[in-house]
């Protein structure tokens, strides 16, 4: 299973965002998506959502744990082959 490693190299938290968001490209196949949380993130349950950009409709949702043991990395295994090509938004919520 291919692994997609998504790391945001910012140590800032809060409402201020970087000027240009990082783009993630997913192949239409079964993959492991690893999302490394920001420096200073807390342990606990996180919700990862995938929304279509065009209408903001949620198309997938996962609940995953982050902790010191997994180095604050959210691991999502999913088959993205059924998703139509297009632009999506990946969102992470504590």
PDB file as gemmi writes it, atoms N, CA and C in Angstrom:
CRYST1    1.000    1.000    1.000  90.00  90.00  90.00 P 1                      
ATOM      1  N   UNK A   1       0.841  -1.168   0.000  1.00  0.00           N  
ATOM      2  CA  UNK A   1       0.000   0.000   0.000  1.00  0.00           C  
ATOM      3  C   UNK A   1       0.893   1.239   0.000  1.00  0.00           C  
ATOM      4  N   UNK A   2       0.752   2.120  -0.969  1.00  0.00           N  
ATOM      5  CA  UNK A   2       1.551   3.349  -1.006  1.00  0.00           C  
ATOM      6  C   UNK A   2       1.251   4.251   0.195  1.00  0.00           C  
ATOM      7  N   UNK A   3       2.232   5.021   0.592  1.00  0.00           N  
ATOM      8  CA  UNK A   3       2.080   5.956   1.712  1.00  0.00           C  
ATOM      9  C   UNK A   3       2.230   7.372   1.191  1.00  0.00           C  
ATOM     10  N   UNK A   4       1.289   8.221   1.582  1.00  0.00           N  
ATOM     11  CA  UNK A   4       1.386   9.648   1.262  1.00  0.00           C  
ATOM     12  C   UNK A   4       1.676  10.363   2.564  1.00  0.00           C  
ATOM     13  N   UNK A   5       2.802  11.037   2.637  1.00  0.00           N  
ATOM     14  CA  UNK A   5       3.255  11.703   3.845  1.00  0.00           C  
ATOM     15  C   UNK A   5       2.972  13.189   3.717  1.00  0.00           C  
ATOM     16  N   UNK A   6       2.038  13.704   4.516  1.00  0.00           N  
ATOM     17  CA  UNK A   6       1.637  15.107   4.431  1.00  0.00           C  
ATOM     18  C   UNK A   6       2.128  15.828   5.671  1.00  0.00           C  
ATOM     19  N   UNK A   7       3.143  16.641   5.506  1.00  0.00           N  
ATOM     20  CA  UNK A   7       3.737  17.366   6.621  1.00  0.00           C  
ATOM     21  C   UNK A   7       3.655  18.860   6.368  1.00  0.00           C  
ATOM     22  N   UNK A   8       3.149  19.577   7.342  1.00  0.00           N  
ATOM     23  CA  UNK A   8       3.140  21.033   7.266  1.00  0.00           C  
ATOM     24  C   UNK A   8       4.261  21.511   8.179  1.00  0.00           C  
ATOM     25  N   UNK A   9       5.237  22.186   7.615  1.00  0.00           N  
ATOM     26  CA  UNK A   9       6.431  22.569   8.370  1.00  0.00           C  
ATOM     27  C   UNK A   9       6.279  23.937   9.020  1.00  0.00           C  
ATOM     28  N   UNK A  10       5.184  24.153   9.687  1.00  0.00           N  
ATOM     29  CA  UNK A  10       4.946  25.419  10.366  1.00  0.00           C  
ATOM     30  C   UNK A  10       4.823  25.160  11.852  1.00  0.00           C  
ATOM     31  N   UNK A  11       5.417  26.005  12.658  1.00  0.00           N  
ATOM     32  CA  UNK A  11       5.307  25.851  14.106  1.00  0.00           C  
ATOM     33  C   UNK A  11       4.337  26.861  14.695  1.00  0.00           C  
ATOM     34  N   UNK A  12       3.547  27.517  13.862  1.00  0.00           N  
ATOM     35  CA  UNK A  12       2.573  28.487  14.352  1.00  0.00           C  
ATOM     36  C   UNK A  12       1.215  27.826  14.481  1.00  0.00           C  
ATOM     37  N   UNK A  13       0.432  28.312  15.419  1.00  0.00           N  
ATOM     38  CA  UNK A  13      -0.924  27.815  15.615  1.00  0.00           C  
ATOM     39  C   UNK A  13      -1.847  29.014  15.709  1.00  0.00           C  
ATOM     40  N   UNK A  14      -3.112  28.796  15.432  1.00  0.00           N  
ATOM     41  CA  UNK A  14      -4.095  29.862  15.577  1.00  0.00           C  
ATOM     42  C   UNK A  14      -4.698  30.248  14.252  1.00  0.00           C  
ATOM     43  N   UNK A  15      -5.450  31.354  14.239  1.00  0.00           N  
ATOM     44  CA  UNK A  15      -6.191  31.742  13.031  1.00  0.00           C  
ATOM     45  C   UNK A  15      -5.318  32.222  11.877  1.00  0.00           C  
ATOM     46  N   UNK A  16      -4.102  32.652  12.151  1.00  0.00           N  
ATOM     47  CA  UNK A  16      -3.228  33.136  11.069  1.00  0.00           C  
ATOM     48  C   UNK A  16      -2.794  31.951  10.217  1.00  0.00           C  
ATOM     49  N   UNK A  17      -2.945  32.069   8.915  1.00  0.00           N  
ATOM     50  CA  UNK A  17      -2.556  30.990   8.016  1.00  0.00           C  
ATOM     51  C   UNK A  17      -1.415  31.446   7.121  1.00  0.00           C  
ATOM     52  N   UNK A  18      -0.755  30.455   6.552  1.00  0.00           N  
ATOM     53  CA  UNK A  18       0.305  30.783   5.616  1.00  0.00           C  
ATOM     54  C   UNK A  18      -0.323  31.352   4.355  1.00  0.00           C  
ATOM     55  N   UNK A  19       0.433  32.124   3.603  1.00  0.00           N  
ATOM     56  CA  UNK A  19      -0.121  32.800   2.437  1.00  0.00           C  
ATOM     57  C   UNK A  19      -0.581  31.836   1.348  1.00  0.00           C  
ATOM     58  N   UNK A  20       0.081  30.703   1.200  1.00  0.00           N  
ATOM     59  CA  UNK A  20      -0.280  29.755   0.154  1.00  0.00           C  
ATOM     60  C   UNK A  20      -0.436  28.363   0.771  1.00  0.00           C  
ATOM     61  N   UNK A  21      -1.643  27.770   0.715  1.00  0.00           N  
ATOM     62  CA  UNK A  21      -1.819  26.444   1.303  1.00  0.00           C  
ATOM     63  C   UNK A  21      -1.029  25.382   0.552  1.00  0.00           C  
ATOM     64  N   UNK A  22      -0.620  24.349   1.278  1.00  0.00           N  
ATOM     65  CA  UNK A  22       0.129  23.252   0.678  1.00  0.00           C  
ATOM     66  C   UNK A  22      -0.839  22.361  -0.098  1.00  0.00           C  
ATOM     67  N   UNK A  23      -0.441  21.939  -1.284  1.00  0.00           N  
ATOM     68  CA  UNK A  23      -1.288  21.106  -2.134  1.00  0.00           C  
ATOM     69  C   UNK A  23      -0.895  19.639  -1.957  1.00  0.00           C  
ATOM     70  N   UNK A  24      -1.901  18.802  -1.793  1.00  0.00           N  
ATOM     71  CA  UNK A  24      -1.710  17.368  -1.652  1.00  0.00           C  
ATOM     72  C   UNK A  24      -2.403  16.686  -2.821  1.00  0.00           C  
ATOM     73  N   UNK A  25      -1.699  15.815  -3.521  1.00  0.00           N  
ATOM     74  CA  UNK A  25      -2.295  15.073  -4.638  1.00  0.00           C  
ATOM     75  C   UNK A  25      -2.434  13.615  -4.243  1.00  0.00           C  
ATOM     76  N   UNK A  26      -3.659  13.105  -4.334  1.00  0.00           N  
ATOM     77  CA  UNK A  26      -3.925  11.712  -4.016  1.00  0.00           C  
ATOM     78  C   UNK A  26      -4.168  10.935  -5.304  1.00  0.00           C  
ATOM     79  N   UNK A  27      -3.561   9.767  -5.400  1.00  0.00           N  
ATOM     80  CA  UNK A  27      -3.823   8.899  -6.543  1.00  0.00           C  
ATOM     81  C   UNK A  27      -5.119   8.144  -6.261  1.00  0.00           C  
ATOM     82  N   UNK A  28      -5.781   7.744  -7.319  1.00  0.00           N  
ATOM     83  CA  UNK A  28      -7.035   7.014  -7.175  1.00  0.00           C  
ATOM     84  C   UNK A  28      -6.726   5.542  -6.934  1.00  0.00           C  
ATOM     85  N   UNK A  29      -6.308   5.239  -5.704  1.00  0.00           N  
ATOM     86  CA  UNK A  29      -5.966   3.884  -5.290  1.00  0.00           C  
ATOM     87  C   UNK A  29      -6.028   3.797  -3.776  1.00  0.00           C  
ATOM     88  N   UNK A  30      -5.826   2.612  -3.233  1.00  0.00           N  
ATOM     89  CA  UNK A  30      -5.797   2.433  -1.779  1.00  0.00           C  
ATOM     90  C   UNK A  30      -4.447   2.948  -1.276  1.00  0.00           C  
ATOM     91  N   UNK A  31      -4.489   3.877  -0.325  1.00  0.00           N  
ATOM     92  CA  UNK A  31      -3.257   4.465   0.205  1.00  0.00           C  
ATOM     93  C   UNK A  31      -3.337   4.638   1.714  1.00  0.00           C  
ATOM     94  N   UNK A  32      -2.178   4.847   2.312  1.00  0.00           N  
ATOM     95  CA  UNK A  32      -2.068   5.236   3.713  1.00  0.00           C  
ATOM     96  C   UNK A  32      -1.708   6.715   3.714  1.00  0.00           C  
ATOM     97  N   UNK A  33      -2.559   7.520   4.302  1.00  0.00           N  
ATOM     98  CA  UNK A  33      -2.324   8.951   4.399  1.00  0.00           C  
ATOM     99  C   UNK A  33      -1.836   9.237   5.811  1.00  0.00           C  
ATOM    100  N   UNK A  34      -0.637   9.785   5.926  1.00  0.00           N  
ATOM    101  CA  UNK A  34      -0.062  10.153   7.224  1.00  0.00           C  
ATOM    102  C   UNK A  34      -0.061  11.668   7.336  1.00  0.00           C  
ATOM    103  N   UNK A  35      -0.749  12.172   8.338  1.00  0.00           N  
ATOM    104  CA  UNK A  35      -0.828  13.615   8.557  1.00  0.00           C  
ATOM    105  C   UNK A  35      -0.086  13.919   9.847  1.00  0.00           C  
ATOM    106  N   UNK A  36       1.028  14.638   9.736  1.00  0.00           N  
ATOM    107  CA  UNK A  36       1.822  15.011  10.900  1.00  0.00           C  
ATOM    108  C   UNK A  36       1.271  16.317  11.460  1.00  0.00           C  
ATOM    109  N   UNK A  37       0.829  16.269  12.712  1.00  0.00           N  
ATOM    110  CA  UNK A  37       0.241  17.455  13.333  1.00  0.00           C  
ATOM    111  C   UNK A  37       1.314  18.491  13.655  1.00  0.00           C  
ATOM    112  N   UNK A  38       0.872  19.713  13.805  1.00  0.00           N  
ATOM    113  CA  UNK A  38       1.766  20.835  14.093  1.00  0.00           C  
ATOM    114  C   UNK A  38       2.464  20.667  15.436  1.00  0.00           C  
ATOM    115  N   UNK A  39       3.596  21.316  15.561  1.00  0.00           N  
ATOM    116  CA  UNK A  39       4.346  21.369  16.809  1.00  0.00           C  
ATOM    117  C   UNK A  39       3.421  21.902  17.910  1.00  0.00           C  
ATOM    118  N   UNK A  40       3.377  21.228  19.048  1.00  0.00           N  
ATOM    119  CA  UNK A  40       2.549  21.677  20.157  1.00  0.00           C  
ATOM    120  C   UNK A  40       1.136  21.120  20.154  1.00  0.00           C  
ATOM    121  N   UNK A  41       0.809  20.241  19.217  1.00  0.00           N  
ATOM    122  CA  UNK A  41      -0.531  19.649  19.189  1.00  0.00           C  
ATOM    123  C   UNK A  41      -0.743  18.779  20.422  1.00  0.00           C  
ATOM    124  N   UNK A  42      -1.998  18.579  20.786  1.00  0.00           N  
ATOM    125  CA  UNK A  42      -2.324  17.813  21.981  1.00  0.00           C  
ATOM    126  C   UNK A  42      -2.713  16.385  21.639  1.00  0.00           C  
ATOM    127  N   UNK A  43      -2.544  15.496  22.630  1.00  0.00           N  
ATOM    128  CA  UNK A  43      -2.977  14.112  22.472  1.00  0.00           C  
ATOM    129  C   UNK A  43      -4.493  14.060  22.453  1.00  0.00           C  
ATOM    130  N   UNK A  44      -5.039  13.029  21.780  1.00  0.00           N  
ATOM    131  CA  UNK A  44      -6.478  12.840  21.799  1.00  0.00           C  
ATOM    132  C   UNK A  44      -7.029  12.455  20.449  1.00  0.00           C  
ATOM    133  N   UNK A  45      -8.366  12.469  20.374  1.00  0.00           N  
ATOM    134  CA  UNK A  45      -9.084  12.125  19.148  1.00  0.00           C  
ATOM    135  C   UNK A  45      -9.105  13.319  18.197  1.00  0.00           C  
ATOM    136  N   UNK A  46      -8.882  13.030  16.929  1.00  0.00           N  
ATOM    137  CA  UNK A  46      -8.976  14.043  15.881  1.00  0.00           C  
ATOM    138  C   UNK A  46      -9.922  13.531  14.805  1.00  0.00           C  
ATOM    139  N   UNK A  47     -10.605  14.448  14.172  1.00  0.00           N  
ATOM    140  CA  UNK A  47     -11.488  14.104  13.074  1.00  0.00           C  
ATOM    141  C   UNK A  47     -10.884  14.663  11.794  1.00  0.00           C  
ATOM    142  N   UNK A  48     -10.728  13.794  10.810  1.00  0.00           N  
ATOM    143  CA  UNK A  48     -10.190  14.196   9.515  1.00  0.00           C  
ATOM    144  C   UNK A  48     -11.338  14.104   8.512  1.00  0.00           C  
ATOM    145  N   UNK A  49     -11.570  15.190   7.778  1.00  0.00           N  
ATOM    146  CA  UNK A  49     -12.671  15.227   6.811  1.00  0.00           C  
ATOM    147  C   UNK A  49     -12.152  15.603   5.434  1.00  0.00           C  
ATOM    148  N   UNK A  50     -12.780  15.009   4.429  1.00  0.00           N  
ATOM    149  CA  UNK A  50     -12.481  15.333   3.042  1.00  0.00           C  
ATOM    150  C   UNK A  50     -13.759  15.901   2.431  1.00  0.00           C  
ATOM    151  N   UNK A  51     -13.679  17.134   1.905  1.00  0.00           N  
ATOM    152  CA  UNK A  51     -14.828  17.827   1.313  1.00  0.00           C  
ATOM    153  C   UNK A  51     -14.544  18.128  -0.148  1.00  0.00           C  
ATOM    154  N   UNK A  52     -15.597  18.086  -0.984  1.00  0.00           N  
ATOM    155  CA  UNK A  52     -15.458  18.570  -2.355  1.00  0.00           C  
ATOM    156  C   UNK A  52     -15.307  20.081  -2.297  1.00  0.00           C  
ATOM    157  N   UNK A  53     -14.392  20.618  -3.050  1.00  0.00           N  
ATOM    158  CA  UNK A  53     -14.173  22.062  -3.053  1.00  0.00           C  
ATOM    159  C   UNK A  53     -15.364  22.797  -3.673  1.00  0.00           C  
ATOM    160  N   UNK A  54     -15.974  22.208  -4.702  1.00  0.00           N  
ATOM    161  CA  UNK A  54     -17.034  22.895  -5.447  1.00  0.00           C  
ATOM    162  C   UNK A  54     -18.246  23.236  -4.599  1.00  0.00           C  
ATOM    163  N   UNK A  55     -18.703  22.320  -3.752  1.00  0.00           N  
ATOM    164  CA  UNK A  55     -19.907  22.583  -2.962  1.00  0.00           C  
ATOM    165  C   UNK A  55     -19.699  22.381  -1.461  1.00  0.00           C  
ATOM    166  N   UNK A  56     -18.465  22.128  -1.051  1.00  0.00           N  
ATOM    167  CA  UNK A  56     -18.080  21.936   0.353  1.00  0.00           C  
ATOM    168  C   UNK A  56     -18.734  20.706   0.994  1.00  0.00           C  
ATOM    169  N   UNK A  57     -19.312  19.801   0.187  1.00  0.00           N  
ATOM    170  CA  UNK A  57     -19.948  18.607   0.716  1.00  0.00           C  
ATOM    171  C   UNK A  57     -18.898  17.632   1.229  1.00  0.00           C  
ATOM    172  N   UNK A  58     -19.140  17.113   2.428  1.00  0.00           N  
ATOM    173  CA  UNK A  58     -18.236  16.124   3.011  1.00  0.00           C  
ATOM    174  C   UNK A  58     -18.409  14.798   2.271  1.00  0.00           C  
ATOM    175  N   UNK A  59     -17.282  14.225   1.840  1.00  0.00           N  
ATOM    176  CA  UNK A  59     -17.342  12.951   1.115  1.00  0.00           C  
ATOM    177  C   UNK A  59     -16.730  11.790   1.905  1.00  0.00           C  
ATOM    178  N   UNK A  60     -15.849  12.095   2.863  1.00  0.00           N  
ATOM    179  CA  UNK A  60     -15.251  11.063   3.718  1.00  0.00           C  
ATOM    180  C   UNK A  60     -14.931  11.673   5.074  1.00  0.00           C  
ATOM    181  N   UNK A  61     -14.954  10.809   6.108  1.00  0.00           N  
ATOM    182  CA  UNK A  61     -14.640  11.257   7.471  1.00  0.00           C  
ATOM    183  C   UNK A  61     -13.983  10.104   8.223  1.00  0.00           C  
ATOM    184  N   UNK A  62     -12.957  10.435   9.010  1.00  0.00           N  
ATOM    185  CA  UNK A  62     -12.260   9.445   9.817  1.00  0.00           C  
ATOM    186  C   UNK A  62     -12.034  10.005  11.212  1.00  0.00           C  
ATOM    187  N   UNK A  63     -12.061   9.142  12.219  1.00  0.00           N  
ATOM    188  CA  UNK A  63     -11.695   9.527  13.578  1.00  0.00           C  
ATOM    189  C   UNK A  63     -10.426   8.761  13.927  1.00  0.00           C  
ATOM    190  N   UNK A  64      -9.385   9.504  14.279  1.00  0.00           N  
ATOM    191  CA  UNK A  64      -8.085   8.888  14.571  1.00  0.00           C  
ATOM    192  C   UNK A  64      -7.480   9.510  15.812  1.00  0.00           C  
ATOM    193  N   UNK A  65      -6.600   8.753  16.462  1.00  0.00           N  
ATOM    194  CA  UNK A  65      -5.954   9.226  17.688  1.00  0.00           C  
ATOM    195  C   UNK A  65      -4.553   9.726  17.401  1.00  0.00           C  
ATOM    196  N   UNK A  66      -4.176  10.751  18.132  1.00  0.00           N  
ATOM    197  CA  UNK A  66      -2.805  11.266  18.086  1.00  0.00           C  
ATOM    198  C   UNK A  66      -2.260  11.233  19.503  1.00  0.00           C  
ATOM    199  N   UNK A  67      -1.027  10.787  19.623  1.00  0.00           N  
ATOM    200  CA  UNK A  67      -0.394  10.775  20.935  1.00  0.00           C  
ATOM    201  C   UNK A  67       1.118  10.746  20.791  1.00  0.00           C  
ATOM    202  N   UNK A  68       1.769  10.773  21.927  1.00  0.00           N  
ATOM    203  CA  UNK A  68       3.234  10.786  21.939  1.00  0.00           C  
ATOM    204  C   UNK A  68       3.796   9.522  21.278  1.00  0.00           C  
ATOM    205  N   UNK A  69       3.133   8.397  21.491  1.00  0.00           N  
ATOM    206  CA  UNK A  69       3.602   7.117  20.959  1.00  0.00           C  
ATOM    207  C   UNK A  69       3.652   7.121  19.427  1.00  0.00           C  
ATOM    208  N   UNK A  70       2.636   7.703  18.769  1.00  0.00           N  
ATOM    209  CA  UNK A  70       2.648   7.733  17.298  1.00  0.00           C  
ATOM    210  C   UNK A  70       3.200   9.058  16.754  1.00  0.00           C  
ATOM    211  N   UNK A  71       3.899   9.793  17.611  1.00  0.00           N  
ATOM    212  CA  UNK A  71       4.570  11.048  17.235  1.00  0.00           C  
ATOM    213  C   UNK A  71       3.594  12.063  16.636  1.00  0.00           C  
ATOM    214  N   UNK A  72       2.365  12.087  17.189  1.00  0.00           N  
ATOM    215  CA  UNK A  72       1.330  13.038  16.774  1.00  0.00           C  
ATOM    216  C   UNK A  72       1.072  12.972  15.268  1.00  0.00           C  
ATOM    217  N   UNK A  73       1.002  11.740  14.780  1.00  0.00           N  
ATOM    218  CA  UNK A  73       0.730  11.496  13.360  1.00  0.00           C  
ATOM    219  C   UNK A  73      -0.624  10.817  13.234  1.00  0.00           C  
ATOM    220  N   UNK A  74      -1.479  11.366  12.385  1.00  0.00           N  
ATOM    221  CA  UNK A  74      -2.784  10.771  12.109  1.00  0.00           C  
ATOM    222  C   UNK A  74      -2.625   9.843  10.907  1.00  0.00           C  
ATOM    223  N   UNK A  75      -2.965   8.584  11.072  1.00  0.00           N  
ATOM    224  CA  UNK A  75      -2.835   7.587  10.005  1.00  0.00           C  
ATOM    225  C   UNK A  75      -4.218   7.201   9.499  1.00  0.00           C  
ATOM    226  N   UNK A  76      -4.450   7.422   8.218  1.00  0.00           N  
ATOM    227  CA  UNK A  76      -5.732   7.101   7.590  1.00  0.00           C  
ATOM    228  C   UNK A  76      -5.465   6.140   6.433  1.00  0.00           C  
ATOM    229  N   UNK A  77      -6.093   4.974   6.471  1.00  0.00           N  
ATOM    230  CA  UNK A  77      -6.016   4.017   5.357  1.00  0.00           C  
ATOM    231  C   UNK A  77      -7.342   4.081   4.618  1.00  0.00           C  
ATOM    232  N   UNK A  78      -7.268   4.320   3.321  1.00  0.00           N  
ATOM    233  CA  UNK A  78      -8.509   4.478   2.559  1.00  0.00           C  
ATOM    234  C   UNK A  78      -8.291   4.131   1.097  1.00  0.00           C  
ATOM    235  N   UNK A  79      -9.364   3.715   0.459  1.00  0.00           N  
ATOM    236  CA  UNK A  79      -9.363   3.455  -0.980  1.00  0.00           C  
ATOM    237  C   UNK A  79      -9.975   4.674  -1.662  1.00  0.00           C  
ATOM    238  N   UNK A  80      -9.146   5.472  -2.296  1.00  0.00           N  
ATOM    239  CA  UNK A  80      -9.608   6.693  -2.955  1.00  0.00           C  
ATOM    240  C   UNK A  80      -9.977   6.452  -4.419  1.00  0.00           C  
ATOM    241  N   UNK A  81      -9.986   5.204  -4.853  1.00  0.00           N  
ATOM    242  CA  UNK A  81     -10.264   4.915  -6.258  1.00  0.00           C  
ATOM    243  C   UNK A  81     -11.702   5.219  -6.663  1.00  0.00           C  
ATOM    244  N   UNK A  82     -12.606   5.279  -5.711  1.00  0.00           N  
ATOM    245  CA  UNK A  82     -14.010   5.539  -6.024  1.00  0.00           C  
ATOM    246  C   UNK A  82     -14.349   7.021  -6.093  1.00  0.00           C  
ATOM    247  N   UNK A  83     -13.421   7.857  -5.678  1.00  0.00           N  
ATOM    248  CA  UNK A  83     -13.670   9.306  -5.726  1.00  0.00           C  
ATOM    249  C   UNK A  83     -13.496   9.830  -7.148  1.00  0.00           C  
ATOM    250  N   UNK A  84     -14.392  10.678  -7.598  1.00  0.00           N  
ATOM    251  CA  UNK A  84     -14.186  11.287  -8.911  1.00  0.00           C  
ATOM    252  C   UNK A  84     -13.011  12.262  -8.869  1.00  0.00           C  
ATOM    253  N   UNK A  85     -12.360  12.436  -9.998  1.00  0.00           N  
ATOM    254  CA  UNK A  85     -11.266  13.413 -10.068  1.00  0.00           C  
ATOM    255  C   UNK A  85     -11.818  14.786  -9.743  1.00  0.00           C  
ATOM    256  N   UNK A  86     -10.984  15.598  -9.137  1.00  0.00           N  
ATOM    257  CA  UNK A  86     -11.420  16.950  -8.819  1.00  0.00           C  
ATOM    258  C   UNK A  86     -10.607  17.545  -7.695  1.00  0.00           C  
ATOM    259  N   UNK A  87     -11.088  18.656  -7.200  1.00  0.00           N  
ATOM    260  CA  UNK A  87     -10.422  19.389  -6.149  1.00  0.00           C  
ATOM    261  C   UNK A  87     -11.167  19.181  -4.835  1.00  0.00           C  
ATOM    262  N   UNK A  88     -10.418  18.834  -3.796  1.00  0.00           N  
ATOM    263  CA  UNK A  88     -10.997  18.544  -2.490  1.00  0.00           C  
ATOM    264  C   UNK A  88     -10.291  19.349  -1.405  1.00  0.00           C  
ATOM    265  N   UNK A  89     -10.928  19.442  -0.254  1.00  0.00           N  
ATOM    266  CA  UNK A  89     -10.368  20.129   0.893  1.00  0.00           C  
ATOM    267  C   UNK A  89     -10.181  19.088   2.000  1.00  0.00           C  
ATOM    268  N   UNK A  90      -8.985  19.019   2.559  1.00  0.00           N  
ATOM    269  CA  UNK A  90      -8.693  18.124   3.681  1.00  0.00           C  
ATOM    270  C   UNK A  90      -8.694  18.972   4.940  1.00  0.00           C  
ATOM    271  N   UNK A  91      -9.529  18.612   5.912  1.00  0.00           N  
ATOM    272  CA  UNK A  91      -9.651  19.392   7.147  1.00  0.00           C  
ATOM    273  C   UNK A  91      -9.412  18.486   8.355  1.00  0.00           C  
ATOM    274  N   UNK A  92      -8.734  19.014   9.370  1.00  0.00           N  
ATOM    275  CA  UNK A  92      -8.439  18.267  10.583  1.00  0.00           C  
ATOM    276  C   UNK A  92      -8.990  19.051  11.771  1.00  0.00           C  
ATOM    277  N   UNK A  93      -9.773  18.359  12.630  1.00  0.00           N  
ATOM    278  CA  UNK A  93     -10.389  18.982  13.801  1.00  0.00           C  
ATOM    279  C   UNK A  93     -10.069  18.183  15.049  1.00  0.00           C  
ATOM    280  N   UNK A  94      -9.699  18.879  16.163  1.00  0.00           N  
ATOM    281  CA  UNK A  94      -9.474  18.157  17.432  1.00  0.00           C  
ATOM    282  C   UNK A  94     -10.804  17.702  18.027  1.00  0.00           C  
TER     283      UNK A  94                                                      
END                                                                             
